[in-house]
Amino acid sequence: MRDDGAKLFVRVLQSRAPQADASGTEPPALLILDGIGCAGWAFRRLAPKIAVDRRVVLMHYRGHGKSPNPPKPWRLGMHVLADDAAAACELLGIERVAVLGFSMGFQVALEFYRRHRARVAGLVSLAGPPGQPLDSFRGTDVFGFALPAVVATTKIAERWTTRVWRSVLPSRLSFDIGMRWEVNRDRIDSRDFELYLSGMAAMNPRLFVAMLEQAHRHCGDDILPQVRVPALVVAGARDAFVPVNRLRAMAYAMPGARWEVLDEGTHALPAEYPDEIAVRLRDFLKPLT
């Protein structure tokens, strides 16, 4: 439980005891910071592959998955979510982590690095921008301008918004549209996408929009030149949510960062390419101490 009463669900995956180095030090755990509205669906097949070599920690954000809605007033800033993750590591007795941010999760990862730098052995972005995601969502900034109206609607017509949210998101129509236009249907397991839609439908829409507003206000560009740990950025060439050129610019702004592109990957690339990403992650994580 956090200092404001918020409760968090944290899952630890570990297939076998991690192999310590010559000094008896356990390799850094992999801390997964998920995307907004996500609670592990994109890592259902990827995380166990990494857990063979080291501990993998997956936290459900406030009001996501098995973490209940936090007490009001909601504290949903990227810095708060980063502190939540650091508190989870402290509770688990984990001193060093490689921090992997998926989508909005990389904004949280950058704040984790800013605020808890001594814990960070490396940074990984999977389709994760440094901030203000709506400025380039689908190649336009129109969604950023529309956000205040969406926030107002969820407040004024909360009951109606919730009813529509929970009927439309898990529908067959949403599934068919998403599979056709949002993901690489030849690569993704449809059960993973169903988990995503059902998880989103279970969320409080006002909390989702409030967190989206916080994510859009946040910008971690100033942190990028300060990064002094190994960094890896993996993008999907078909990502309609975060343009490749934005992720490329972010990678080049971090000294010595590795840049990888999956030609047929979309924004759901952790779920689409679990084997390929696992290989890249193992290679990246192996030398970290």
KOLRO-761869 format. One line per field, with one value per residue (C-alpha): residue in one letter; x, y, z. Coordinates in Angstrom, 3 decimals. Example, Ala and Ser with C-alpha at 12.3 -4.5 7.8 and 13.67 -1.06 7.14 Angstrom:
resn = (A / S) $
c1 = (12.300 / 13.670) $
c2 = (-4.500 / -1.060) $
c3 = (7.800 / 7.140) $
REM end
This chain:
resn = (M / R / D / D / G / A / K / L / F / V / R / V / L / Q / S / R / A / P / Q / A / D / A / S / G / T / E / P / P / A / L / L / I / L / D / G / I / G / C / A / G / W / A / F / R / R / L / A / P / K / I / A / V / D / R / R / V / V / L / M / H / Y / R / G / H / G / K / S / P / N / P / P / K / P / W / R / L / G / M / H / V / L / A / D / D / A / A / A / A / C / E / L / L / G / I / E / R / V / A / V / L / G / F / S / M / G / F / Q / V / A / L / E / F / Y / R / R / H / R / A / R / V / A / G / L / V / S / L / A / G / P / P / G / Q / P / L / D / S / F / R / G / T / D / V / F / G / F / A / L / P / A / V / V / A / T / T / K / I / A / E / R / W / T / T / R / V / W / R / S / V / L / P / S / R / L / S / F / D / I / G / M / R / W / E / V / N / R / D / R / I / D / S / R / D / F / E / L / Y / L / S / G / M / A / A / M / N / P / R / L / F / V / A / M / L / E / Q / A / H / R / H / C / G / D / D / I / L / P / Q / V / R / V / P / A / L / V / V / A / G / A / R / D / A / F / V / P / V / N / R / L / R / A / M / A / Y / A / M / P / G / A / R / W / E / V / L / D / E / G / T / H / A / L / P / A / E / Y / P / D / E / I / A / V / R / L / R / D / F / L / K / P / L / T) $
c1 = (0.000 / 1.275 / 1.293 / -2.003 / -3.745 / -3.385 / -2.932 / -0.891 / -0.741 / 2.796 / 3.667 / 7.124 / 8.103 / 11.133 / 11.548 / 14.657 / 17.134 / 19.113 / 22.755 / 24.944 / 28.226 / 31.680 / 31.099 / 27.787 / 25.701 / 22.316 / 21.752 / 19.423 / 15.748 / 13.653 / 11.008 / 8.175 / 6.254 / 3.203 / 1.209 / -1.810 / -4.848 / -2.618 / -2.059 / 0.345 / -1.528 / 1.320 / 3.868 / 1.925 / 4.343 / 7.416 / 7.880 / 8.258 / 11.060 / 13.074 / 12.197 / 14.374 / 17.471 / 16.384 / 13.498 / 10.801 / 8.608 / 5.294 / 3.275 / -0.335 / -0.757 / -3.342 / -6.803 / -5.397 / -5.880 / -5.754 / -4.827 / -8.005 / -8.985 / -6.864 / -8.440 / -9.410 / -7.957 / -6.273 / -2.514 / -1.684 / 1.364 / 4.266 / 6.430 / 3.881 / 3.765 / 7.582 / 7.633 / 5.063 / 7.430 / 10.395 / 8.376 / 7.525 / 11.236 / 12.034 / 9.389 / 10.727 / 14.312 / 15.417 / 18.250 / 19.000 / 16.633 / 16.649 / 13.539 / 11.443 / 8.715 / 6.038 / 4.183 / 3.378 / 5.417 / 8.625 / 7.540 / 7.278 / 10.663 / 12.296 / 10.843 / 12.070 / 15.542 / 15.250 / 14.102 / 15.720 / 18.841 / 20.922 / 18.531 / 18.685 / 21.059 / 19.528 / 16.566 / 14.423 / 11.696 / 9.265 / 7.241 / 7.495 / 7.890 / 9.481 / 6.277 / 3.261 / 2.029 / -1.009 / 1.146 / 2.073 / -0.705 / -1.510 / 0.777 / -1.300 / -1.680 / -5.470 / -6.023 / -4.152 / -6.496 / -9.525 / -8.417 / -9.962 / -13.362 / -13.004 / -12.020 / -15.048 / -17.414 / -16.282 / -16.910 / -20.259 / -21.754 / -19.917 / -22.718 / -23.357 / -19.625 / -19.112 / -22.062 / -20.793 / -17.190 / -18.125 / -20.405 / -18.351 / -14.790 / -15.372 / -17.674 / -17.021 / -16.971 / -14.103 / -12.232 / -12.651 / -11.666 / -8.645 / -7.451 / -7.858 / -6.409 / -4.444 / -2.287 / -0.522 / -3.177 / -0.739 / 1.553 / -0.616 / -2.447 / -6.092 / -6.456 / -3.933 / -5.946 / -9.118 / -7.365 / -6.461 / -10.027 / -11.556 / -8.993 / -9.701 / -13.452 / -13.026 / -11.238 / -12.906 / -13.030 / -12.567 / -9.385 / -8.141 / -8.750 / -7.210 / -4.055 / -3.993 / -4.165 / -1.218 / 0.757 / 0.065 / 1.275 / 4.478 / 7.653 / 10.891 / 12.956 / 15.217 / 16.242 / 17.392 / 20.836 / 21.434 / 21.058 / 24.303 / 23.188 / 22.829 / 19.622 / 17.674 / 14.826 / 12.710 / 10.087 / 7.507 / 7.693 / 3.885 / 3.202 / 0.331 / 0.350 / 3.990 / 5.721 / 9.057 / 10.800 / 9.884 / 11.321 / 14.425 / 15.036 / 14.596 / 17.090 / 19.675 / 19.211 / 20.343 / 24.141 / 25.054 / 21.483 / 20.803 / 18.135 / 16.104 / 13.124 / 10.797 / 9.537 / 6.075 / 5.616 / 2.775 / 2.292 / 1.545 / 5.008 / 5.735 / 2.743 / 3.482 / 7.187 / 7.806 / 10.542 / 12.408 / 12.215 / 13.253 / 16.453 / 17.173 / 16.416 / 18.624 / 21.487 / 20.958 / 20.511 / 23.365 / 26.224 / 24.265 / 25.387) $
c2 = (0.000 / 3.461 / 6.517 / 7.803 / 4.452 / 3.200 / -0.568 / -2.153 / -5.620 / -6.759 / -10.042 / -11.630 / -14.248 / -16.429 / -19.809 / -20.723 / -19.125 / -16.421 / -17.256 / -14.969 / -13.656 / -14.391 / -11.913 / -13.561 / -10.681 / -11.490 / -10.026 / -7.017 / -7.887 / -6.749 / -4.262 / -4.001 / -0.721 / -1.284 / 0.933 / 2.944 / 0.699 / -2.390 / -4.990 / -7.504 / -8.692 / -7.743 / -9.670 / -12.894 / -14.814 / -12.579 / -12.243 / -15.998 / -16.205 / -13.583 / -15.082 / -18.085 / -15.946 / -13.386 / -12.100 / -10.242 / -7.765 / -6.623 / -3.990 / -3.111 / 0.658 / 2.237 / 1.274 / -1.212 / -4.973 / -6.310 / -2.946 / -1.284 / 2.293 / 4.570 / 6.873 / 10.338 / 12.774 / 10.547 / 10.801 / 9.552 / 11.528 / 9.720 / 10.543 / 8.951 / 5.761 / 5.696 / 6.006 / 3.182 / 0.969 / 1.916 / 1.081 / -2.320 / -3.002 / -1.957 / -4.287 / -7.175 / -6.496 / -5.789 / -3.280 / -3.102 / -3.292 / -2.895 / -0.796 / -1.680 / 0.746 / -0.255 / 2.664 / 5.183 / 2.985 / 4.465 / 7.877 / 6.251 / 4.581 / 7.946 / 9.342 / 6.222 / 6.998 / 10.655 / 9.870 / 6.495 / 6.527 / 4.336 / 1.432 / 1.548 / -0.782 / -0.141 / 1.347 / -0.274 / 1.321 / -0.904 / 1.523 / 4.011 / 7.768 / 10.189 / 12.175 / 14.029 / 11.006 / 12.727 / 15.278 / 12.620 / 10.032 / 8.719 / 11.353 / 14.335 / 16.573 / 16.821 / 14.295 / 16.515 / 19.403 / 17.121 / 15.787 / 18.580 / 17.883 / 14.172 / 14.894 / 17.172 / 14.592 / 11.842 / 14.192 / 15.605 / 12.380 / 9.813 / 7.246 / 7.401 / 7.294 / 4.242 / 2.408 / 3.050 / 2.224 / -1.145 / -2.164 / -1.049 / -2.036 / -5.777 / -6.052 / -8.124 / -4.939 / -3.474 / -6.756 / -6.946 / -3.302 / -3.635 / -6.850 / -5.357 / -1.880 / -1.626 / -4.762 / -7.220 / -9.933 / -12.405 / -12.120 / -11.522 / -14.180 / -13.114 / -14.177 / -11.509 / -8.826 / -10.056 / -9.703 / -6.136 / -5.175 / -6.872 / -5.244 / -1.827 / -2.352 / -3.177 / 0.121 / 3.247 / 5.441 / 8.620 / 7.219 / 6.177 / 9.639 / 11.313 / 9.228 / 9.966 / 13.660 / 13.260 / 11.369 / 14.087 / 16.783 / 14.904 / 15.288 / 13.469 / 14.903 / 16.663 / 13.337 / 11.723 / 13.399 / 12.594 / 8.826 / 7.161 / 3.532 / 1.196 / 1.858 / -0.044 / 1.313 / -1.097 / 0.266 / -1.179 / 0.232 / -0.021 / 1.669 / 4.109 / 5.331 / 6.418 / 7.266 / 5.585 / 8.888 / 10.086 / 6.959 / 7.202 / 10.780 / 9.685 / 6.846 / 9.163 / 11.614 / 8.977 / 8.545 / 5.155 / 3.831 / 0.833 / 1.325 / -1.583 / -1.657 / -4.585 / -4.030 / -5.526 / -4.531 / -2.274 / -0.614 / -4.075 / -5.375 / -7.102 / -9.359 / -9.725 / -10.578 / -12.238 / -14.561 / -11.910 / -9.365 / -11.959 / -12.562 / -8.832 / -8.404 / -11.302 / -9.906 / -6.448 / -7.635 / -10.148 / -7.670 / -5.496 / -5.482) $
c3 = (0.000 / -0.892 / 1.353 / -0.088 / 0.423 / -3.156 / -3.459 / -6.243 / -7.723 / -8.496 / -10.183 / -10.134 / -12.704 / -12.085 / -13.773 / -11.820 / -9.442 / -11.298 / -11.900 / -9.785 / -11.147 / -9.703 / -6.878 / -5.970 / -7.331 / -8.854 / -12.353 / -12.505 / -12.654 / -15.601 / -14.471 / -17.002 / -17.029 / -19.183 / -21.494 / -20.403 / -20.094 / -20.151 / -17.440 / -18.924 / -22.014 / -24.393 / -22.299 / -21.820 / -24.060 / -23.845 / -20.080 / -19.352 / -21.908 / -20.014 / -16.625 / -17.494 / -16.884 / -14.293 / -12.240 / -14.154 / -12.279 / -13.751 / -11.885 / -12.596 / -12.432 / -10.170 / -11.411 / -13.938 / -13.967 / -10.396 / -8.870 / -7.537 / -8.272 / -6.069 / -3.485 / -4.649 / -5.399 / -7.963 / -8.215 / -11.701 / -12.817 / -14.438 / -11.404 / -9.067 / -11.147 / -11.157 / -7.363 / -7.167 / -9.161 / -6.976 / -3.861 / -5.347 / -5.974 / -2.412 / -1.016 / -3.115 / -2.043 / -5.624 / -5.779 / -9.516 / -12.466 / -16.199 / -16.794 / -19.832 / -20.833 / -23.319 / -24.959 / -22.180 / -19.865 / -21.260 / -19.982 / -16.554 / -17.123 / -17.801 / -14.565 / -12.769 / -14.091 / -13.075 / -9.532 / -8.764 / -10.911 / -8.588 / -9.175 / -12.980 / -14.861 / -18.289 / -20.160 / -22.856 / -24.938 / -26.796 / -28.950 / -26.090 / -26.683 / -24.190 / -23.695 / -25.063 / -27.057 / -28.551 / -30.358 / -32.896 / -32.473 / -35.958 / -37.421 / -36.277 / -33.218 / -33.511 / -30.698 / -28.271 / -29.074 / -28.620 / -25.231 / -23.076 / -24.628 / -23.897 / -20.288 / -19.876 / -21.375 / -19.001 / -16.062 / -17.153 / -18.519 / -16.405 / -16.257 / -20.011 / -20.788 / -18.597 / -20.160 / -23.693 / -22.723 / -21.218 / -24.055 / -27.062 / -26.085 / -25.558 / -28.583 / -31.667 / -33.741 / -31.683 / -31.946 / -35.733 / -36.277 / -34.021 / -35.625 / -39.087 / -38.595 / -35.324 / -35.118 / -37.387 / -37.421 / -38.975 / -35.967 / -32.913 / -30.914 / -31.005 / -27.357 / -26.377 / -28.148 / -26.458 / -23.093 / -23.977 / -24.890 / -21.844 / -19.556 / -21.023 / -20.676 / -16.978 / -16.307 / -15.020 / -18.162 / -16.139 / -14.635 / -18.073 / -19.517 / -16.459 / -16.873 / -20.599 / -19.742 / -17.358 / -20.004 / -22.556 / -20.147 / -19.395 / -21.426 / -20.678 / -23.520 / -21.036 / -19.496 / -22.736 / -23.021 / -19.333 / -19.756 / -18.695 / -18.736 / -21.735 / -23.647 / -26.293 / -28.428 / -30.470 / -32.856 / -35.217 / -38.741 / -39.012 / -35.667 / -36.246 / -32.627 / -32.245 / -35.543 / -36.169 / -36.805 / -33.311 / -31.715 / -33.892 / -32.764 / -29.147 / -29.560 / -31.094 / -28.203 / -25.682 / -25.755 / -27.209 / -27.407 / -29.648 / -32.319 / -33.744 / -36.115 / -36.811 / -40.344 / -39.868 / -36.234 / -35.067 / -31.686 / -30.277 / -31.141 / -27.760 / -28.420 / -32.125 / -31.860 / -28.476 / -29.769 / -31.727 / -28.918 / -26.343 / -28.325 / -28.448 / -24.755 / -23.668 / -25.731 / -24.239 / -20.649 / -20.509 / -19.862 / -17.393 / -13.778) $
REM end
